[in-house]
């Protein structure tokens, strides 16, 4: 999973995606994390063929963000990844490619955003233009009055359907652009005392989606052999998928390590799931606050 910031950090919007030389289908803004990643991979609507490694992608994101922001991108995974390996979304020989793309502007609510729909449109174009994703295999949730509404129930249902349909050899891409939050940990598995969350459109009545729920619904039950990449563009997204291994693009780290604050009991459960063909083969996370291989 790729995330744009650490758990303790807030995310940021860019006021004009033209600054990042990205397509601007609906408005004037977009998530800084999404925009930075696409600038590297999809600048001027053309796929990059530079063969970036995971490390290079994260560090280049950091360089872009550091011009205006303090956010530090992170890569988390279900297993230790050699960050010097090529950054790949669709491995050779992959079967069906599926995606769930979620953008929430919270139209008419306090804390309204303006760039999340743009992020989804840009990521969808990138996946279709550069990686051959088909429109019929891309589920889009937007609070635009036309698409599937990004309520708590609909978000979890989309993830559940994605898991149910995916099998070994398939590729999955998940993107979330919206608000992220932190709630007091309610089961004692967080070293810092907080669960990281996604904030659905109806959070005031249905509640936020905790990292525990995302792990249970999206990560643990994913079939073995599925390559899943997740990009989380929201505040406090560094470990929102509760993955055990982390690389922080702070200019000091040079490899992926086991997160000191990770609940080892959950790691054992994930490894058991892999052995039982219930967990995925790899994960990336922006916030590009995600990647599963």
MOTA-V744643 format. One record per residue. N is the residue number from 1. RES is the residue in three letters. SS is DSSP state (2 for helix, 1 for strand, 0 for the rest). OMEGA is omega in whole degrees, 0 to 359 (NA if undefined). D_FIRST is the distance of its C-alpha to the first C-alpha in Angstrom with 2 decimals. Layout:
# MOTA-V744643
n=(N:N)
res=(RES:RES)
ss=(SS:SS)
omega=(OMEGA:OMEGA)
d_first=(D_FIRST:D_FIRST)
This chain:
# MOTA-V744643
n=(1:2:3:4:5:6:7:8:9:10:11:12:13:14:15:16:17:18:19:20:21:22:23:24:25:26:27:28:29:30:31:32:33:34:35:36:37:38:39:40:41:42:43:44:45:46:47:48:49:50:51:52:53:54:55:56:57:58:59:60:61:62:63:64:65:66:67:68:69:70:71:72:73:74:75:76:77:78:79:80:81:82:83:84:85:86:87:88:89:90:91:92:93:94:95:96:97:98:99:100:101:102:103:104:105:106:107:108:109:110:111:112:113:114:115:116:117:118:119:120:121:122:123:124:125:126:127:128:129:130:131:132:133:134:135:136:137:138:139:140:141:142:143:144:145:146:147:148:149:150:151:152:153:154:155:156:157:158:159:160:161:162:163:164:165:166:167:168:169:170:171:172:173:174:175:176:177:178:179:180:181:182:183:184:185:186:187:188:189:190:191:192:193:194:195:196:197:198:199:200:201:202:203:204:205:206:207:208:209:210:211:212:213:214:215:216:217:218:219:220:221:222:223:224:225:226:227:228:229:230:231:232:233:234:235:236:237:238:239:240:241:242:243:244:245:246:247:248:249:250:251:252:253:254:255:256:257:258:259:260:261:262:263:264:265:266:267:268:269:270:271:272:273:274:275:276:277:278:279:280:281:282:283:284:285:286:287:288:289:290:291:292:293)
res=(UNK:UNK:UNK:UNK:UNK:UNK:UNK:UNK:UNK:UNK:UNK:UNK:UNK:UNK:UNK:UNK:UNK:UNK:UNK:UNK:UNK:UNK:UNK:UNK:UNK:UNK:UNK:UNK:UNK:UNK:UNK:UNK:UNK:UNK:UNK:UNK:UNK:UNK:UNK:UNK:UNK:UNK:UNK:UNK:UNK:UNK:UNK:UNK:UNK:UNK:UNK:UNK:UNK:UNK:UNK:UNK:UNK:UNK:UNK:UNK:UNK:UNK:UNK:UNK:UNK:UNK:UNK:UNK:UNK:UNK:UNK:UNK:UNK:UNK:UNK:UNK:UNK:UNK:UNK:UNK:UNK:UNK:UNK:UNK:UNK:UNK:UNK:UNK:UNK:UNK:UNK:UNK:UNK:UNK:UNK:UNK:UNK:UNK:UNK:UNK:UNK:UNK:UNK:UNK:UNK:UNK:UNK:UNK:UNK:UNK:UNK:UNK:UNK:UNK:UNK:UNK:UNK:UNK:UNK:UNK:UNK:UNK:UNK:UNK:UNK:UNK:UNK:UNK:UNK:UNK:UNK:UNK:UNK:UNK:UNK:UNK:UNK:UNK:UNK:UNK:UNK:UNK:UNK:UNK:UNK:UNK:UNK:UNK:UNK:UNK:UNK:UNK:UNK:UNK:UNK:UNK:UNK:UNK:UNK:UNK:UNK:UNK:UNK:UNK:UNK:UNK:UNK:UNK:UNK:UNK:UNK:UNK:UNK:UNK:UNK:UNK:UNK:UNK:UNK:UNK:UNK:UNK:UNK:UNK:UNK:UNK:UNK:UNK:UNK:UNK:UNK:UNK:UNK:UNK:UNK:UNK:UNK:UNK:UNK:UNK:UNK:UNK:UNK:UNK:UNK:UNK:UNK:UNK:UNK:UNK:UNK:UNK:UNK:UNK:UNK:UNK:UNK:UNK:UNK:UNK:UNK:UNK:UNK:UNK:UNK:UNK:UNK:UNK:UNK:UNK:UNK:UNK:UNK:UNK:UNK:UNK:UNK:UNK:UNK:UNK:UNK:UNK:UNK:UNK:UNK:UNK:UNK:UNK:UNK:UNK:UNK:UNK:UNK:UNK:UNK:UNK:UNK:UNK:UNK:UNK:UNK:UNK:UNK:UNK:UNK:UNK:UNK:UNK:UNK:UNK:UNK:UNK:UNK:UNK:UNK:UNK:UNK:UNK:UNK:UNK:UNK:UNK:UNK:UNK:UNK:UNK:UNK:UNK:UNK:UNK:UNK:UNK:UNK)
ss=(0:1:1:0:0:0:0:0:0:0:0:0:1:1:0:0:2:2:2:2:0:0:0:0:0:0:0:0:0:1:1:2:2:2:2:2:2:2:2:2:2:2:2:2:2:0:0:0:0:0:0:0:1:2:2:2:2:2:2:2:2:2:2:2:2:2:0:0:0:0:0:0:0:1:1:1:1:0:0:0:0:0:0:0:0:1:0:0:0:0:0:0:0:0:0:0:1:1:1:1:1:1:1:0:0:0:0:0:0:0:0:0:0:0:0:2:2:2:2:2:2:2:2:2:2:2:2:2:2:2:2:0:0:0:2:2:2:1:1:1:1:1:0:0:0:0:0:1:0:0:0:2:2:2:2:2:2:2:2:2:2:2:2:2:2:0:0:0:0:0:1:1:1:1:1:1:1:0:0:1:1:1:1:1:0:0:0:0:0:0:0:0:0:1:1:1:1:1:0:0:0:0:2:2:2:2:0:0:1:1:2:2:2:2:2:2:2:2:2:0:0:0:0:0:0:0:1:1:1:1:1:1:1:0:0:0:0:0:0:0:0:0:0:0:1:1:1:1:0:0:0:0:0:0:0:0:1:1:0:0:0:0:0:2:2:2:2:2:2:2:2:2:2:2:2:0:0:0:0:0:0:1:1:1:0:0:0:0:0:0:1:1:0)
omega=(175:178:181:184:177:181:184:185:168:179:183:173:169:187:181:182:175:176:181:178:178:176:184:190:188:185:186:185:179:179:182:181:179:182:180:180:181:176:179:189:193:184:181:179:180:181:176:178:185:177:181:170:176:182:181:179:182:181:177:173:180:179:180:182:186:178:183:189:179:183:179:181:180:173:176:186:177:181:177:180:173:187:176:174:179:176:185:175:180:179:175:179:180:180:183:176:180:180:168:184:186:177:184:176:179:184:178:181:170:182:180:176:183:187:189:176:178:179:181:179:180:180:178:179:179:182:181:184:189:185:173:175:178:183:183:178:179:177:183:175:180:174:181:181:182:183:172:182:182:174:179:182:183:178:180:178:179:178:179:179:178:179:183:184:187:179:184:180:180:177:179:174:177:179:176:176:183:178:170:184:176:176:176:179:184:179:172:182:181:182:181:177:183:167:173:188:162:184:181:183:184:185:183:180:185:179:178:180:183:177:178:180:179:177:183:186:189:189:188:184:181:184:174:178:175:175:182:175:179:175:183:182:181:178:171:190:188:181:186:175:179:178:192:186:188:168:182:184:183:181:179:180:182:178:177:182:174:180:182:183:184:178:184:176:179:177:178:178:179:179:175:180:178:181:181:181:180:179:184:184:178:179:168:172:NA:156:NA:NA:NA:171:179:182:NA)
d_first=(0.00:3.79:6.51:10.13:11.78:12.49:13.52:17.04:16.66:17.34:15.81:18.21:19.63:21.46:25.00:25.42:22.93:25.85:25.22:22.04:24.14:22.08:23.76:24.83:25.69:26.62:26.92:26.52:23.20:19.45:16.36:16.32:12.58:12.76:16.11:15.25:12.62:15.16:17.92:16.64:15.94:18.51:21.15:24.40:23.06:23.08:20.32:20.04:21.39:21.04:18.82:16.31:14.53:11.00:13.07:15.17:12.63:11.29:14.96:16.29:14.14:15.61:19.01:18.92:17.96:20.44:23.30:23.24:20.58:19.70:15.95:13.98:10.46:8.08:5.61:5.14:6.17:9.10:11.31:12.32:11.40:14.11:12.64:15.86:15.19:15.07:11.98:12.41:11.28:14.56:16.19:19.96:21.61:19.01:20.73:19.84:16.96:15.98:14.05:14.03:14.22:15.26:17.19:19.49:22.22:24.15:27.29:30.35:28.66:28.56:25.54:25.52:22.99:23.85:20.95:18.44:20.44:20.57:16.82:16.72:19.76:18.45:15.18:17.43:19.88:17.49:16.28:19.95:21.56:19.48:18.00:20.70:19.05:22.04:22.66:23.74:20.38:18.51:18.76:19.02:19.55:21.34:24.05:26.38:29.04:28.46:25.05:23.88:23.83:20.51:22.19:20.71:22.39:21.35:17.61:17.70:20.08:17.92:15.05:17.86:19.43:16.37:16.17:19.95:20.22:17.67:19.09:18.86:18.57:16.85:13.82:11.66:9.86:9.11:9.77:11.25:13.72:16.15:17.11:15.17:17.35:18.32:20.83:22.89:21.48:23.75:23.33:23.24:19.85:18.57:20.04:20.23:21.78:19.35:16.90:14.25:14.78:14.48:17.98:19.44:22.53:24.89:23.50:27.06:28.42:25.57:23.45:19.83:17.00:16.08:12.94:15.35:16.00:12.45:12.12:15.59:15.39:12.12:10.69:14.01:16.19:14.23:16.69:16.61:16.27:13.85:11.18:8.31:5.87:4.62:5.96:7.46:10.76:12.77:14.52:13.56:9.86:8.85:8.74:9.18:7.76:10.02:8.38:11.09:10.18:9.38:10.37:11.90:13.35:16.64:18.89:19.84:17.07:17.33:15.25:12.49:14.27:14.47:13.98:17.61:17.17:15.41:17.76:18.91:20.38:17.09:16.00:19.32:18.77:15.53:17.45:20.37:18.40:17.43:21.11:22.15:20.01:18.15:14.61:12.31:12.46:8.93:5.13:2.57:1.96:7.11:8.96:6.86:7.07:1.19:3.65:6.84:10.12)
